[in-house]
Amino acid sequence: MTRATRRAQIVAATIEPLAEVGYAATSYAKIAERAELSSTRLISYHFTDKADLLAEVVRTIFEAGASYVAPRVQAQQSASERLAACLRANVEFVVAHTSGIAAVHEIVANSPGTRPDAHGQRDELILQGIEAILRQGQADGEFRDFDTRTVAWAIRNVLDGVHQRCIIEPGFDAESCIGELTELFSRAIKAEGPT
């Protein structure tokens, strides 16, 4: 097994315990058991420490999210279509990766001292991507004048809340959620009159 493959295996085995039993109860022993490793030393061989492993979990989930969302947004032409694609792709990703999103939430909430600097940079990149869509819509006359940073934050925070709905709401209807969010933001930011 290659080094990269083993690291990916350990990261995958870390996500489920974080999501199922939480940060405090996720030990190297649980991870090694989940990854079917003969020893916890194999984790230490591939990662400097727990902070290094957790940073890799965060990076892996963020990169998977970006790989899913970005091409779906970029395939659209108008800002309205891009915003709708952004909302849809984010909700779909969260629904398909509930454990991974839960793991990231556990890491960020419980290890602020070891939170990787890159996490803040990734948050900023996500906000900038949403802002770019909003500015495009304003420039093209599709969207009214508003503070793009504030609206980008609102969109990001609503999307973060979708994960909680997935967990606490049995039978969560992703399609209905996508439709409502698209309608909500579209009405809130559309330009007056014909576009």
VOPAGU-2260 file (C-alpha; in pm, 1 decimal, decimal comma):
REM VOPAGU-2260
SITE   aa  ch    i         X         Y         Z
SITE  MET   A    0       0,0       0,0       0,0
SITE  THR   A    1     142,2     340,8     -94,2
SITE  ARG   A    2     197,3     614,8     163,2
SITE  ALA   A    3     -76,8     830,5       5,8
SITE  THR   A    4    -321,8     539,3       7,3
SITE  ARG   A    5    -249,7     459,6     372,2
SITE  ARG   A    6    -290,6     825,8     471,9
SITE  ALA   A    7    -624,9     838,1     289,7
SITE  GLN   A    8    -732,2     517,5     466,4
SITE  ILE   A    9    -647,8     666,0     806,6
SITE  VAL   A   10    -830,6     990,9     725,0
SITE  ALA   A   11   -1141,5     796,7     616,7
SITE  ALA   A   12   -1123,0     590,1     937,0
SITE  THR   A   13   -1104,2     910,7    1143,8
SITE  ILE   A   14   -1417,4    1067,5     995,1
SITE  GLU   A   15   -1670,4     809,3    1115,0
SITE  PRO   A   16   -1570,2     805,8    1484,0
SITE  LEU   A   17   -1563,7    1186,7    1491,4
SITE  ALA   A   18   -1916,0    1191,6    1347,1
SITE  GLU   A   19   -2047,7     905,1    1560,3
SITE  VAL   A   20   -1891,2     951,2    1905,5
SITE  GLY   A   21   -1743,4    1301,3    1888,5
SITE  TYR   A   22   -1405,0    1460,2    1924,4
SITE  ALA   A   23   -1328,3    1358,6    2283,2
SITE  ALA   A   24   -1404,2     989,0    2228,7
SITE  THR   A   25   -1214,1     960,8    1899,5
SITE  SER   A   26    -888,6     795,0    1997,9
SITE  TYR   A   27    -603,7     651,5    1795,4
SITE  ALA   A   28    -724,8     309,0    1910,7
SITE  LYS   A   29   -1070,3     367,1    1758,3
SITE  ILE   A   30    -916,7     498,9    1437,2
SITE  ALA   A   31    -676,3     204,3    1411,4
SITE  GLU   A   32    -962,2     -39,2    1470,0
SITE  ARG   A   33   -1176,8     129,2    1203,0
SITE  ALA   A   34    -884,4     132,1     956,5
SITE  GLU   A   35    -799,4    -230,5    1044,7
SITE  LEU   A   36    -444,0    -131,1    1136,9
SITE  SER   A   37    -229,9    -365,6    1344,0
SITE  SER   A   38    -104,2     -81,2    1562,0
SITE  THR   A   39    -173,2     283,3    1644,7
SITE  ARG   A   40     194,9     343,7    1562,9
SITE  LEU   A   41     100,5     331,2    1195,9
SITE  ILE   A   42    -104,1     646,6    1252,2
SITE  SER   A   43     194,2     816,5    1417,7
SITE  TYR   A   44     414,3     708,0    1128,7
SITE  HIS   A   45     191,2     885,2     874,9
SITE  PHE   A   46      89,2    1190,7    1081,0
SITE  THR   A   47     305,0    1404,0    1309,6
SITE  ASP   A   48      36,4    1425,0    1577,2
SITE  LYS   A   49    -340,9    1439,2    1622,5
SITE  ALA   A   50    -352,8    1801,9    1504,3
SITE  ASP   A   51    -179,8    1699,9    1180,1
SITE  LEU   A   52    -431,7    1418,5    1126,1
SITE  LEU   A   53    -729,7    1643,9    1200,5
SITE  ALA   A   54    -596,9    1913,2     965,6
SITE  GLU   A   55    -582,4    1647,6     693,3
SITE  VAL   A   56    -944,4    1547,4     763,0
SITE  VAL   A   57   -1053,1    1911,2     723,3
SITE  ARG   A   58    -846,4    1954,1     406,4
SITE  THR   A   59    -985,3    1633,4     256,3
SITE  ILE   A   60   -1349,4    1732,0     315,3
SITE  PHE   A   61   -1299,0    2087,3     189,7
SITE  GLU   A   62   -1123,2    1965,1    -124,9
SITE  ALA   A   63   -1395,0    1708,1    -192,0
SITE  GLY   A   64   -1658,0    1980,2    -151,6
SITE  ALA   A   65   -1475,9    2217,9    -385,1
SITE  SER   A   66   -1430,7    1941,5    -644,7
SITE  TYR   A   67   -1803,9    1872,6    -634,9
SITE  VAL   A   68   -1935,8    2229,6    -626,6
SITE  ALA   A   69   -1697,5    2426,2    -851,6
SITE  PRO   A   70   -1757,4    2249,4   -1185,9
SITE  ARG   A   71   -2135,7    2260,2   -1137,9
SITE  VAL   A   72   -2124,0    2634,8   -1076,5
SITE  GLN   A   73   -1877,3    2705,1   -1357,0
SITE  ALA   A   74   -2092,9    2516,5   -1607,8
SITE  GLN   A   75   -2360,6    2787,8   -1577,2
SITE  GLN   A   76   -2360,1    3119,5   -1761,7
SITE  SER   A   77   -2575,9    3370,4   -1578,7
SITE  ALA   A   78   -2524,4    3474,5   -1218,4
SITE  SER   A   79   -2874,6    3352,2   -1128,0
SITE  GLU   A   80   -2796,2    3010,3   -1272,5
SITE  ARG   A   81   -2459,6    3005,6   -1095,7
SITE  LEU   A   82   -2615,4    3094,3    -761,6
SITE  ALA   A   83   -2882,8    2825,0    -805,4
SITE  ALA   A   84   -2612,2    2571,0    -898,6
SITE  CYS   A   85   -2404,5    2677,1    -596,5
SITE  LEU   A   86   -2698,0    2626,0    -359,4
SITE  ARG   A   87   -2794,9    2291,6    -516,6
SITE  ALA   A   88   -2440,6    2152,1    -525,3
SITE  ASN   A   89   -2369,4    2253,4    -165,3
SITE  VAL   A   90   -2688,3    2092,1     -33,2
SITE  GLU   A   91   -2626,0    1777,3    -238,8
SITE  PHE   A   92   -2269,4    1753,7    -108,8
SITE  VAL   A   93   -2377,5    1797,6     253,2
SITE  VAL   A   94   -2646,5    1530,2     218,5
SITE  ALA   A   95   -2401,1    1286,5      57,4
SITE  HIS   A   96   -2121,3    1360,4     308,1
SITE  THR   A   97   -2301,9    1412,4     638,2
SITE  SER   A   98   -2034,3    1224,3     835,6
SITE  GLY   A   99   -1751,5    1424,1     681,1
SITE  ILE   A  100   -1924,8    1754,7     752,5
SITE  ALA   A  101   -1997,2    1641,2    1110,4
SITE  ALA   A  102   -1629,7    1548,6    1152,9
SITE  VAL   A  103   -1520,0    1895,1    1038,5
SITE  HIS   A  104   -1767,8    2056,7    1280,3
SITE  GLU   A  105   -1629,1    1843,9    1565,1
SITE  ILE   A  106   -1272,0    1940,7    1480,6
SITE  VAL   A  107   -1340,8    2312,5    1448,8
SITE  ALA   A  108   -1555,6    2325,1    1764,0
SITE  ASN   A  109   -1319,1    2124,9    1983,7
SITE  SER   A  110    -967,7    2204,2    1874,7
SITE  PRO   A  111    -945,4    2580,8    1821,6
SITE  GLY   A  112    -585,7    2581,3    1940,1
SITE  THR   A  113    -487,6    2327,5    1675,7
SITE  ARG   A  114    -720,7    2456,3    1406,9
SITE  PRO   A  115    -513,3    2477,9    1089,9
SITE  ASP   A  116    -454,5    2826,3     946,1
SITE  ALA   A  117    -560,7    2687,7     609,5
SITE  HIS   A  118    -914,9    2641,8     743,9
SITE  GLY   A  119    -964,7    3018,6     762,9
SITE  GLN   A  120    -816,1    3055,6     416,6
SITE  ARG   A  121   -1059,7    2796,3     280,2
SITE  ASP   A  122   -1352,2    2979,0     441,0
SITE  GLU   A  123   -1233,7    3297,0     273,0
SITE  LEU   A  124   -1207,5    3125,2     -67,1
SITE  ILE   A  125   -1564,4    2997,5     -34,5
SITE  LEU   A  126   -1691,2    3345,3      54,0
SITE  GLN   A  127   -1496,8    3498,8    -234,1
SITE  GLY   A  128   -1651,3    3247,5    -474,6
SITE  ILE   A  129   -2003,1    3336,6    -361,6
SITE  GLU   A  130   -1919,8    3707,4    -374,4
SITE  ALA   A  131   -1792,9    3670,3    -731,8
SITE  ILE   A  132   -2131,6    3528,5    -835,6
SITE  LEU   A  133   -2312,5    3812,7    -659,9
SITE  ARG   A  134   -2090,4    4081,0    -816,2
SITE  GLN   A  135   -2138,2    3924,3   -1159,1
SITE  GLY   A  136   -2515,1    3944,7   -1109,9
SITE  GLN   A  137   -2491,3    4310,1   -1007,8
SITE  ALA   A  138   -2267,7    4394,8   -1304,4
SITE  ASP   A  139   -2504,7    4218,7   -1544,4
SITE  GLY   A  140   -2810,9    4389,2   -1393,8
SITE  GLU   A  141   -2962,9    4062,7   -1266,7
SITE  PHE   A  142   -2917,0    4152,3    -899,8
SITE  ARG   A  143   -2996,2    4473,3    -713,8
SITE  ASP   A  144   -2733,8    4679,4    -533,0
SITE  PHE   A  145   -2639,4    4529,9    -192,7
SITE  ASP   A  146   -2331,2    4452,9      14,9
SITE  THR   A  147   -2200,5    4134,2    -145,9
SITE  ARG   A  148   -1994,1    4037,3     158,7
SITE  THR   A  149   -2295,7    4040,9     390,0
SITE  VAL   A  150   -2510,7    3839,9     150,6
SITE  ALA   A  151   -2226,7    3592,1      85,3
SITE  TRP   A  152   -2197,5    3539,3     463,2
SITE  ALA   A  153   -2573,6    3488,3     488,3
SITE  ILE   A  154   -2567,6    3227,8     211,2
SITE  ARG   A  155   -2267,6    3050,0     367,1
SITE  ASN   A  156   -2428,1    3038,3     711,7
SITE  VAL   A  157   -2758,0    2907,0     575,1
SITE  LEU   A  158   -2571,7    2632,3     389,5
SITE  ASP   A  159   -2384,7    2543,0     709,0
SITE  GLY   A  160   -2724,6    2506,6     879,1
SITE  VAL   A  161   -2838,7    2249,0     623,0
SITE  HIS   A  162   -2609,2    1993,0     787,1
SITE  GLN   A  163   -2792,4    2029,8    1117,6
SITE  ARG   A  164   -3124,4    1972,9     943,3
SITE  CYS   A  165   -2986,6    1652,9     787,2
SITE  ILE   A  166   -2899,3    1522,5    1133,1
SITE  ILE   A  167   -3206,3    1621,3    1335,2
SITE  GLU   A  168   -3481,2    1598,3    1076,4
SITE  PRO   A  169   -3583,6    1245,1     976,9
SITE  GLY   A  170   -3681,4    1230,5     611,9
SITE  PHE   A  171   -3503,6    1558,4     529,7
SITE  ASP   A  172   -3624,0    1660,7     182,8
SITE  ALA   A  173   -3316,0    1792,4       1,8
SITE  GLU   A  174   -3506,8    1885,0    -314,9
SITE  SER   A  175   -3757,4    2094,1    -122,1
SITE  CYS   A  176   -3472,5    2260,0      69,3
SITE  ILE   A  177   -3286,8    2341,3    -253,5
SITE  GLY   A  178   -3602,1    2487,3    -407,8
SITE  GLU   A  179   -3681,4    2703,2    -105,6
SITE  LEU   A  180   -3326,6    2832,7     -67,5
SITE  THR   A  181   -3304,5    2916,1    -437,4
SITE  GLU   A  182   -3636,4    3102,4    -423,4
SITE  LEU   A  183   -3544,9    3280,9     -99,8
SITE  PHE   A  184   -3212,4    3420,0    -218,9
SITE  SER   A  185   -3334,3    3487,4    -571,3
SITE  ARG   A  186   -3620,6    3702,6    -442,8
SITE  ALA   A  187   -3397,7    3878,3    -189,8
SITE  ILE   A  188   -3134,5    3991,6    -438,8
SITE  LYS   A  189   -3304,0    4021,0    -778,4
SITE  ALA   A  190   -3304,1    4355,9    -952,0
SITE  GLU   A  191   -3632,2    4546,7    -975,9
SITE  GLY   A  192   -3810,4    4526,1   -1308,5
SITE  PRO   A  193   -3691,6    4328,9   -1614,3
SITE  THR   A  194   -3335,6    4193,1   -1614,6
